[in-house]
């Protein structure tokens, strides 16, 4: 006869869940660095300066997937020239992220 597996203690299960969540957050952070806006070399292209903040705030938090808010605007060097950097902070969990954007003017025909 085999013994029944003993139920885990609540605190132990909570710590395991937190470790899984932290690993998921780290994986999402690495993936976000490879996507547009994750680095100065690969910025998100926007049509004008008026949409920079709205576009940045549309990005969800990598930890809890809730809306983020703009904390600070700046510039960063890239191979294509200067790009805008927007520091974001999650409204719920406080996670921070930087998004890079480049203003691309549309030309009329």
ChimeraX attribute file (.defattr): number of C-alpha atoms within 10 A of each C-alpha:
attribute: neighborCount
match mode: 1-to-1
recipient: residues
	/A:1	3
	/A:2	4
	/A:3	5
	/A:4	6
	/A:5	6
	/A:6	6
	/A:7	7
	/A:8	9
	/A:9	8
	/A:10	9
	/A:11	9
	/A:12	10
	/A:13	12
	/A:14	12
	/A:15	11
	/A:16	12
	/A:17	12
	/A:18	12
	/A:19	12
	/A:20	12
	/A:21	14
	/A:22	13
	/A:23	12
	/A:24	14
	/A:25	17
	/A:26	14
	/A:27	12
	/A:28	14
	/A:29	16
	/A:30	12
	/A:31	12
	/A:32	16
	/A:33	15
	/A:34	11
	/A:35	12
	/A:36	16
	/A:37	22
	/A:38	21
	/A:39	20
	/A:40	25
	/A:41	18
	/A:42	19
	/A:43	21
	/A:44	22
	/A:45	17
	/A:46	16
	/A:47	12
	/A:48	12
	/A:49	14
	/A:50	10
	/A:51	12
	/A:52	22
	/A:53	16
	/A:54	12
	/A:55	14
	/A:56	22
	/A:57	20
	/A:58	12
	/A:59	16
	/A:60	15
	/A:61	25
	/A:62	21
	/A:63	19
	/A:64	14
	/A:65	12
	/A:66	14
	/A:67	16
	/A:68	24
	/A:69	21
	/A:70	19
	/A:71	12
	/A:72	12
	/A:73	15
	/A:74	10
	/A:75	14
	/A:76	15
	/A:77	12
	/A:78	14
	/A:79	9
	/A:80	11
	/A:81	10
	/A:82	15
	/A:83	23
	/A:84	21
	/A:85	24
	/A:86	24
	/A:87	19
	/A:88	25
	/A:89	20
	/A:90	22
	/A:91	14
	/A:92	13
	/A:93	13
	/A:94	14
	/A:95	15
	/A:96	17
	/A:97	18
	/A:98	19
	/A:99	25
	/A:100	26
	/A:101	28
	/A:102	23
	/A:103	18
	/A:104	12
	/A:105	11
	/A:106	9
	/A:107	5
	/A:108	4
	/A:109	3
